[in-house]
Amino acid sequence: MKLISYLSFALLLVSGMLYADDFTKTYSIEPYSVISDTKMISEGSALLKSKKYDAIWTLNDSGNNPNIFAFDFNGMVIKPDWVKKYSGIRIVDAVNIDWEAITEDDDGNLIIADIGNNYNYRTDLAVYKVAEPNPYYSNEQGIIAKYLIKYPDQTAFPPDSSHLNYDAESVFYYRSKLHIISKNRSTPVANIYVFDSLLPWTVNVPRILTSFDFKSMVTDAALSPDGKYLAVITYNHIWLFETKDKENPFNNNYYFKEISLGQCEGITFLDKENLVISNEKGFLFKINISEIKKSLVLP
């Protein structure tokens, strides 16, 4: 099977459908905007386009309050008119130990992932389910549920330095199931975990779906509105996976671009064709997926 894939890859290269330069050329573009209040959103660590509002959600990571923020497509932070000193939408009864990711479930609830684990010693990883607030009128929102998390393959806290694979900054829903992509601090090979179910207020153990060599550490992921593509961003690459496999979205053709956009922290689909990416300084970049699809790789 691998021989067939390699032969197909070679045929694509020769035929002109795949260009060697697409794998060696670093992709760099100018930001189209910047988040307007980088003092308030000082360490934005994820992006999620709202399906209900013309807004993109983000959050700060460790050392910050349990707040989420929305900004419009030009980077202007959305604030309720009636709030004089706005500091984001506080998630009541939640704790921000190290929030790193945000996605939504099939019912449109926000899923906030407290899964940052730089030193791989945390035993209190969790995700929160929150009804999506209206960013134009809200300054706080309660949680619906909290789900505690424990990785099935972690037995030491922290593990040996060669197995630091229990940090994470990326979550997404696929086929009604929550997925986590690990941020491996030992090698670029990340585990993808999937929860077949989630029970509130108790420890949930996912299973390992697969692993993948992302070439550098993964910082965010997003599913396209039509469900046809999964985008994954790392410090140095954008990956785009065709989601034809009902069980494993990584088991299909994929595309990637080496990028130079600063330290990228967030990615989301603005629509089915365009991605928005944020870096650690709050700059926003827009990329059409056709740019990434110039580089096809067979599984």
C-alpha positions as CSV (number, residue, x, y, z in Angstrom):
1,M,0.0,0.0,0.0
2,K,2.8,2.4,0.9
3,L,4.5,1.5,-2.4
4,I,1.4,2.5,-4.3
5,S,1.2,5.8,-2.5
6,Y,4.8,6.6,-3.3
7,L,4.3,5.7,-7.0
8,S,1.2,7.9,-7.1
9,F,3.1,10.7,-5.4
10,A,5.9,10.4,-8.1
11,L,3.3,10.4,-10.9
12,L,1.7,13.6,-9.6
13,L,5.1,15.3,-9.3
14,V,6.0,14.3,-12.9
15,S,2.6,15.2,-14.3
16,G,2.7,18.7,-12.8
17,M,-0.2,18.2,-10.4
18,L,2.3,18.5,-7.5
19,Y,5.2,20.8,-7.5
20,A,8.4,20.2,-5.6
21,D,8.7,24.0,-4.9
22,D,5.4,23.9,-3.0
23,F,7.2,21.8,-0.3
24,T,10.3,24.0,0.0
25,K,8.9,27.5,-0.5
26,T,8.0,29.2,2.7
27,Y,4.6,31.0,2.6
28,S,4.6,34.5,4.0
29,I,1.9,37.2,3.7
30,E,1.2,40.5,5.4
31,P,-1.4,40.7,8.1
32,Y,-4.7,42.1,7.0
33,S,-5.5,43.4,10.5
34,V,-4.7,43.2,14.2
35,I,-6.8,42.6,17.2
36,S,-7.7,46.1,18.4
37,D,-7.0,45.6,22.1
38,T,-3.9,43.5,22.5
39,K,-3.5,44.7,26.1
40,M,-6.8,43.0,27.1
41,I,-6.2,40.0,24.8
42,S,-2.6,39.7,25.6
43,E,-2.1,36.0,25.0
44,G,-4.8,35.0,22.6
45,S,-4.4,31.3,22.2
46,A,-7.2,30.1,19.9
47,L,-9.8,31.2,17.3
48,L,-13.4,30.1,16.6
49,K,-15.7,31.8,14.2
50,S,-19.2,32.1,15.6
51,K,-22.1,30.5,13.7
52,K,-24.6,32.8,15.4
53,Y,-22.8,36.2,15.3
54,D,-20.5,38.1,13.0
55,A,-17.7,37.5,15.4
56,I,-14.6,35.4,16.2
57,W,-14.0,34.1,19.7
58,T,-10.7,33.9,21.4
59,L,-9.3,33.5,24.9
60,N,-6.2,34.2,27.0
61,D,-4.1,31.3,28.3
62,S,-2.5,30.6,31.7
63,G,-2.2,33.4,34.3
64,N,-5.3,35.2,33.1
65,N,-8.9,35.5,34.2
66,P,-11.5,32.9,33.0
67,N,-12.8,35.2,30.3
68,I,-13.5,34.9,26.6
69,F,-13.5,37.6,24.0
70,A,-15.1,38.3,20.6
71,F,-13.9,40.5,17.9
72,D,-15.3,41.3,14.4
73,F,-13.8,40.2,11.2
74,N,-11.6,43.4,11.1
75,G,-10.2,42.7,14.5
76,M,-12.3,45.2,16.6
77,V,-13.1,43.8,20.0
78,I,-16.9,43.6,20.5
79,K,-18.0,45.2,23.8
80,P,-21.5,45.7,25.2
81,D,-22.4,49.4,25.2
82,W,-23.6,49.3,28.7
83,V,-20.4,48.0,30.3
84,K,-18.1,50.8,31.3
85,K,-14.9,48.8,32.2
86,Y,-15.0,45.8,29.9
87,S,-12.6,42.9,30.5
88,G,-14.2,40.2,28.4
89,I,-17.1,37.8,29.1
90,R,-16.4,36.1,32.4
91,I,-17.2,32.4,32.5
92,V,-18.8,32.0,36.0
93,D,-17.7,28.9,38.1
94,A,-14.8,28.2,35.7
95,V,-11.0,28.4,36.5
96,N,-8.4,29.3,33.9
97,I,-5.4,27.2,34.9
98,D,-4.2,27.1,31.3
99,W,-6.9,27.7,28.7
100,E,-5.6,26.9,25.3
101,A,-8.4,26.0,22.9
102,I,-12.0,26.7,22.0
103,T,-14.5,24.9,19.7
104,E,-18.2,24.2,19.6
105,D,-20.3,21.1,19.8
106,D,-23.1,20.0,17.5
107,D,-25.6,22.0,19.5
108,G,-23.7,25.3,19.2
109,N,-22.3,25.3,22.7
110,L,-18.8,26.6,23.2
111,I,-16.2,24.1,24.4
112,I,-13.4,25.8,26.4
113,A,-10.4,23.5,26.9
114,D,-8.2,23.9,30.0
115,I,-5.7,21.5,28.6
116,G,-2.4,23.5,28.6
117,N,0.2,21.3,30.3
118,N,3.7,22.6,29.5
119,Y,5.4,20.4,32.1
120,N,3.1,17.4,31.6
121,Y,2.4,17.1,35.3
122,R,-1.2,18.3,35.5
123,T,-3.9,15.9,36.9
124,D,-6.7,18.5,36.7
125,L,-7.2,18.8,32.9
126,A,-10.7,19.8,32.0
127,V,-13.1,21.2,29.3
128,Y,-16.1,23.4,30.0
129,K,-19.4,23.5,28.1
130,V,-20.9,27.0,27.9
131,A,-23.9,28.2,26.0
132,E,-22.6,30.8,23.5
133,P,-23.2,34.3,24.9
134,N,-24.2,37.3,22.8
135,P,-21.0,39.3,22.7
136,Y,-22.9,42.5,22.1
137,Y,-24.9,42.3,25.3
138,S,-23.1,39.9,27.7
139,N,-20.3,40.3,30.2
140,E,-20.7,36.9,32.0
141,Q,-22.0,33.5,31.3
142,G,-22.3,30.4,33.4
143,I,-21.1,26.9,32.6
144,I,-23.4,24.0,31.6
145,A,-21.0,21.3,32.5
146,K,-17.4,20.6,33.4
147,Y,-15.6,17.4,32.1
148,L,-12.5,16.2,33.7
149,I,-9.9,14.5,31.4
150,K,-7.2,11.9,31.8
151,Y,-5.1,10.6,29.0
152,P,-5.2,6.8,28.7
153,D,-1.4,6.4,28.1
154,Q,-0.1,8.7,30.8
155,T,1.1,6.9,33.9
156,A,3.7,9.4,35.2
157,F,3.3,13.0,36.2
158,P,5.5,14.2,34.6
159,P,6.7,11.5,32.3
160,D,10.2,10.9,31.2
161,S,11.6,13.7,29.0
162,S,11.4,11.6,25.9
163,H,7.6,11.2,26.3
164,L,6.4,14.8,26.9
165,N,3.3,14.3,24.8
166,Y,0.5,15.5,27.2
167,D,0.4,19.2,26.6
168,A,-2.3,20.3,24.1
169,E,-3.6,23.5,22.5
170,S,-6.0,22.0,19.9
171,V,-9.6,20.7,20.0
172,F,-12.3,20.1,17.4
173,Y,-15.6,18.3,17.0
174,Y,-15.8,15.7,14.2
175,R,-18.7,13.4,13.7
176,S,-20.2,14.5,17.0
177,K,-17.1,13.6,19.0
178,L,-14.6,15.8,20.8
179,H,-11.0,15.4,19.6
180,I,-7.7,16.6,21.1
181,I,-4.4,16.9,19.3
182,S,-1.5,16.8,21.6
183,K,1.4,19.2,21.6
184,N,4.4,16.9,21.8
185,R,7.4,18.6,23.4
186,S,9.7,15.6,22.8
187,T,9.1,14.9,19.1
188,P,6.8,16.4,16.3
189,V,4.6,13.3,16.4
190,A,1.4,14.1,18.1
191,N,-1.4,11.9,19.4
192,I,-5.0,12.5,18.4
193,Y,-7.4,11.5,21.1
194,V,-11.1,11.1,20.7
195,F,-13.9,10.9,23.3
196,D,-16.7,8.5,22.3
197,S,-18.8,10.1,25.1
198,L,-18.5,12.8,27.7
199,L,-19.9,12.6,31.2
200,P,-20.1,15.8,33.2
201,W,-18.4,16.3,36.6
202,T,-16.4,13.1,36.3
203,V,-13.1,11.9,34.8
204,N,-13.4,11.1,31.0
205,V,-10.7,8.9,29.4
206,P,-10.4,9.2,25.6
207,R,-8.9,6.7,23.2
208,I,-6.0,7.2,20.9
209,L,-7.4,7.5,17.4
210,T,-4.0,7.8,15.6
211,S,-0.8,9.7,15.6
212,F,0.7,12.1,13.0
213,D,4.0,13.8,12.4
214,F,3.2,17.5,12.1
215,K,6.8,18.5,11.8
216,S,6.5,21.0,14.7
217,M,4.2,21.6,17.7
218,V,0.5,22.0,17.0
219,T,-1.2,25.1,18.3
220,D,-4.8,25.0,16.9
221,A,-7.2,23.2,14.7
222,A,-10.6,23.9,12.9
223,L,-13.2,22.1,10.9
224,S,-14.6,23.8,7.8
225,P,-18.3,24.8,7.9
226,D,-19.2,22.2,5.3
227,G,-17.2,19.5,7.2
228,K,-15.0,18.8,4.2
229,Y,-11.7,19.9,5.6
230,L,-9.8,20.0,8.8
231,A,-7.1,22.7,9.2
232,V,-4.3,22.3,11.7
233,I,-1.7,24.9,12.4
234,T,1.7,24.6,14.0
235,Y,4.5,27.0,14.6
236,N,5.8,26.4,11.0
237,H,3.1,24.7,8.9
238,I,-0.5,24.8,7.9
239,W,-2.0,21.4,7.3
240,L,-5.3,20.8,5.5
241,F,-6.9,17.3,5.6
242,E,-9.7,16.0,3.5
243,T,-12.3,14.6,5.9
244,K,-13.7,11.7,3.8
245,D,-13.1,9.0,6.4
246,K,-16.0,8.9,8.8
247,E,-13.9,7.6,11.7
248,N,-10.5,9.2,11.1
249,P,-10.1,12.7,9.5
250,F,-6.4,12.2,9.2
251,N,-6.7,9.0,7.1
252,N,-7.1,10.9,3.7
253,N,-5.3,13.1,1.3
254,Y,-3.8,16.1,2.8
255,Y,-2.0,19.4,1.9
256,F,0.5,21.5,3.8
257,K,2.4,24.8,3.5
258,E,5.5,25.9,5.4
259,I,4.7,29.3,6.8
260,S,6.4,32.4,8.2
261,L,3.8,34.4,10.0
262,G,5.3,34.7,13.4
263,Q,4.3,32.3,16.2
264,C,0.9,31.3,15.1
265,E,-1.6,30.5,17.9
266,G,-5.1,30.3,16.4
267,I,-6.9,29.2,13.2
268,T,-10.5,29.2,12.1
269,F,-12.5,29.0,8.9
270,L,-14.1,32.4,8.0
271,D,-16.1,30.5,5.4
272,K,-15.7,27.3,3.5
273,E,-12.9,28.8,1.4
274,N,-11.0,31.1,3.7
275,L,-9.0,30.7,6.9
276,V,-8.1,33.3,9.5
277,I,-4.9,32.8,11.5
278,S,-3.7,34.8,14.5
279,N,-0.2,35.0,15.9
280,E,1.1,35.7,19.4
281,K,1.2,39.5,18.7
282,G,-2.4,39.6,17.7
283,F,-1.9,40.0,14.0
284,L,-4.5,38.5,11.7
285,F,-3.9,36.8,8.4
286,K,-6.3,35.5,5.8
287,I,-5.5,32.6,3.5
288,N,-7.6,31.0,0.8
289,I,-7.4,27.2,1.0
290,S,-6.6,27.1,-2.7
291,E,-3.1,28.3,-1.7
292,I,-2.6,25.3,0.6
293,K,-4.2,22.9,-1.9
294,K,-1.4,23.4,-4.4
295,S,0.6,20.8,-2.4
296,L,-1.2,17.4,-2.3
297,V,0.2,14.5,-0.4
298,L,-1.4,11.0,-0.5
299,P,-1.8,9.1,2.8
